[in-house]
Amino acid sequence: MGLLLAVLTLAGTFFSFQSPSEKELLDRFGEAQRFYAEGAYDQAITHYDAVSRVRSRVLDTQLLDVTVGEASYPVQEAAVYQVGNANGKLYSDYRRFSENATDDETRQEFADLAQTALEGAQAAFRQVIDTATNDQLRGQAYGRLIELFYEAQQFDRVIETSAQLIGAYGSSPLAKTGYYNTGWAHFETKRYEESIEAFQALLDRFPAGFEADRSLFQMGECYLELERYEEAIDVYSELVKRQRIDELTEAELEQIRREKLAGLVDETALELAAKAQIRVGTCYARLGKYDEGVEAYRTVIERFATERDLVEEAYLQMARLYDDGGNAEAAVATYREAIRETSDRTLRARIQYALAERLLVRDQYADSITEFRIYLQAYGDRAAQAGFSTSRVRYRLGSAYQRWAQVSIEAGSRPIAHERLNGAIAHYDTLLTQDPAGSYSIDATFNRAVAMQAIGTAASLDAARLSFERIVADAQNAGYVERSLVQLAELHGKQGDHAAAVSSAQQLLDEYPDSELADEAYLLMGLAHQAQGILRSAVDAFARVSATSPLYGRAAMGGGHALLSLGRAQDAIATLDAGVETADQAYLSSYRYLLGQSHQALGASAEAFDQFNKGLAASPPRDLEEALRLARGNAALLTGDDETAIEDLEWVINTVDDPAKVKYARDALAISYLRQNRGSDALTILDEMTRTAQTREEEADLLSRILDLYYDRDDYDEALVIARRLLALEFVDEATPQRPFTLKEKALYLLGDVLLRQGDGDGAMAAFGQLLDQYEGSLFEIPVRLNRATHLFATGNLDGAVVAFEDLRTRGLDKEQAFSVNFYLANARYSLRQFEEAHRLFDELLTSDPNAPERADLLFGLAESKYQLGDFEQASAQYRQILAEFPNETSADDSQYNLAWCLIELGREDEAMAEFGRILENYPDSEFAAAAQFTFGDYAYNRQEYSEALNAYQKVQEAYPDAPVAAQVPRLLDELKEALAYQEYEKGLELMDLADSGGGEADYRRAIEVFTRVREAYPGTESEIGAISNMGVCLESIGRWQDAVDLYDEVIVLYEEERATREAFQFAKAHRDWIVSTRL
């Protein structure tokens, strides 16, 4: 390196010592200029630097001028100036290389080179500013230095250097750059007031020229950012006025266009004025002055017609303004006007696309789909020039169908939703076939999988899963890999495969730790752990959801619930308190319930009462309201608020169906009445005989006799009063040889019996329970236990019933009691879905007494158990046995119906249909007859045999108009008619697509024939209107303009008769008006 420096120094010295001639010096500068022009900036710098360093005693370099740009300067001063320019070029190149580098090392290497070049340029320009004798060159060096700092985004240095320029040159034109860039630097740093001040200073000193025009525009931009719209309008309007648009001759307009095409200007004065006029419209829109805004945009369209891009923006902004003002019809009309009035097909294509997109944004899916189809048909050859490829349009068509399907899903119309989802899938498939490697292929693949997931069949879910897994495995697009992992976690969770759900969520978190979907992954992981009962892991997952995430409310609720289940009530309160303030209204009641339960678990009844109160005030759903009422009533009891306790407990008793909740409420209410001293309302009998009794034992005996009397006379109300009075009396109560039971023992039995007769099962059970608890080995024990068990069974307390019957089996029962107990127990086991045990019991009963009167019921129990266990072959055989032995028993029609469903489960659907037919033949009055006929309709519907389904459902309506399933028939008939119509209608659309893609007139004519059949066969359907409209489109396509107008007139008449939608009317009117104005 030292040798190299020495050689260079000697060379430099030689050059200087040799005193180059004037020609040699100028040639060296010229060589540098050539390198500069070729982009060899390093070599150019070497030569410029050599020229600048020459020191000669015989050559006066100040007298040697060279031309740079359009001016001449001393050669050495010009060389230093060009060193600055060459370094500036290197800075731009290196900076671009750094930004485009694919690795950190290369990026940093180029960033360092860029910084070195920037410093070199700065030093050179500063040398010119400090030493150059040419005033013009010094001013230009200031300007280049300012531009360089601006490019480097060192805006404070831009402002500093601009101030130096202004200080050096005052009001000279050279200072204009300083004012101009000061305004821009302040604008870039959002110091809008200072920006306005700088631009105004330029206007005061240099009121004409491009910089003045642009300064006015930027002042308007500043006012716009400051939301000072009136001042912005004034400034923009002044700029438009300065351009004298109405005074420009055609020659002047042509000159402006030539300058733009030649690259002499980046932005013409005409463009700037048009942009300013658009901004006027924007300001009026922000002020809510929609009419003035529309007028401003209309001005752009009319006065700046040659500015195609800006006219397009004006149309779009005007349409958006109409939309914002609530005039959707005018918005669509604006799009159509733009398409109609524009001769440039590329611009028409762009506006056609914008119309389709706008309709999609407004959820007008059918219209949006139609407009996207028109784009493909009318502008497919211009798609690339318009900027919206056919692949993009196919993707948006798929999106429109998919979102349209979601509307049907939310409305409960699954068949229509499936049709639309299949429409989405078809467009995604077309895209993937035509453009498999295109930029929209990954979007289409992902959304196709989402559509398959929404269809929800086993096959479609498998297909969706495979697609998501393929996206993950290919790993070509990180965003879609992340979204696919989330979809997989959700899909697995809904299918009950919670381990797989956790695995998918964990994969996202492991491979994409900074993913924006991490919160969703943690939420799904928490829900999966919670479903598995792995509560600690659920708590950890929920806790990882960010507090700023929209999902935080759900996560905090899930975490609080899990913590409460773990017995960590205090931690649950902390978690729930953190989430409740951000919770959606839909979750607020659940939050309050969980908070109340957490406080109650800590014994803080007052705080619990407050939370339950807030939960009820948040309009909870019915099931949650029941829980909140019961919980608040209990908390009120504990806090001494008897009035609220009675209100809630009576509400539960009077409105809730759950026997367990009602029982709890009754018990708690009794406590409330006693605490309020309202026993006299329930017990008011004081008989004169009992009042005159000498002893309590005598009073008890009298009460027992009165009880027998009331019981025998079926006066159960009075019997209850006496029984309770007797039980409440304190006396010596013992059995006697003549009476092998005590008086209270008998009173409890009669009390329970009366309560059962009166339907108060809970009270009866309480009495029976008390009897059994207090009188072990009682004479009434077996009947009481049997009554208790059967009551538990009858009221749905099956677990309690099983315990009671199992207990009875261990006691001394006679044959009849034993049969009854085992029969009830078998049915209870069955109702609890303990089918193996139920089957065993039914089998034992049948084996022990094959000819029992209950044989039919026992066979039916065996068959039902096998059915529930999934042994459909065995179940079907036993149902057939029942039908053979007991064709007229009450369970026969049930057996016939279930036999058919066994065959369905076995995949023998044709045989099943035959068995359903036997229900209609042998048991026409059966409760299952309507369902059997309805199933024929479902069978045909699922096989897409819509005509057969239609006939089957109509028979339900005709033969069983009052059956519950008949209520579904009108909806299904409408759906089937729509489905049949839509099937035929789709054939027409397919023919239109064939015609659009090259089929020509013949396919249009075939499409017209299909649409004609739809009109005739399916009047009153949505497809009828679509068929008429598309017939019009077909007729347009083959030049039958008047026939098309006639059809559009029909649609308009249908709209006036309220038989067509506004969207169909607008479509027809727009096409009709266009034909009338351009073709007829």
Buried (B, 14 or more C-beta within 10 A) or exposed (E): EEEEEEEEEEEBEEBBEEBBEBEBBBBBBEBBBEBBEEEBBEBBBBBBBBBBEBEBEEBEBEEBBBEBEEEBBBBBBBBBBBBBBBBBBBBBBBBEBBEEBEEEEEBEBBBEBBBBBBEBBBEBBBBBBEEBEBEEBBBBBBBBBBBBBBBBEBBEBBBBBBEBBBEBBEEBEBBBBBBBBBBBBBBEBEBBEBBBBBBBBBBEBBEEEBBBBBBBBBBBBBBBEEEBBEBBBBBBBBBBEBBEBEEBEEEEBEEBBEEBEEEEEEEBBBBBBBBBBBBBBBBBBEBEBBEBBBBBBBBBBEBBEBBBEBBBBBBBBBBBBBBEBEBBBBBBBBBBBBBBEBEBBBBBBBBBBBBBBBBBEBEBBBBBBBBBBBBBBBBBEBBEBBEBBBBBBBBBBBBBBBBBBBBBBEEEBBBBBBBBBBBBBBBBBBBBEEBEEBEBBBBBBBBBBBBBBBBBEEEBBEBBBEBBBEBBEEEEBEBBBBBBBBBBBBBBBEEEBBEBBBBBBBBBBEBBEEBEBBBBBBBBBBBBBBBBEBBEBBBBBBBBBEEEBEBBBBBBBBBBBBBBBBEBBEBBBBBBBBBBEBBEEEBBBBBBBBBBBBBBBEEBBEBBBBBBBBBBEBEBEEEBBBBBBBBBBBBBBBBEBBEBBBBBBBBBBEEBEBBEBBBBBBEBBBEBBEEEEEEEEEEEBEBEEBEEBEEBBBBBBBBBEBBBEBBEEEBBEBBBBBBBBBBEBEBEBEBEEEEEBBBBBBBBBBBBBBBBEBEBBBBBBBBBBBBBEEBEEBBBBBBBBBBBBBBBBEBBBBEBBBBBBBEBEEEEBEEEBBBBBBBBBBBBBBBBEBBEBBBBBBBEBBEEBEEBEBBBBBBBBBBBBBBBBEBBEBBBBBBBBBBEEBEEBEBBBBBBBBBBBBBBBBEBBEBBBEBBBBBBEBBEEBEBBBBBBBBBBBBBBEEEBBEBBBBBBBBBBEBBEEBEBBEBBEEBBEBBBBBBBBBBBBBBBBBBBBBBEEBEEEBBBBBBEBBBBBBEBBEEBBBBBBBBBBBBBBBBBBEBBEBBBBBBBBBBEBBEEEBBBEBBBBBBBBBBBBBEEEEE
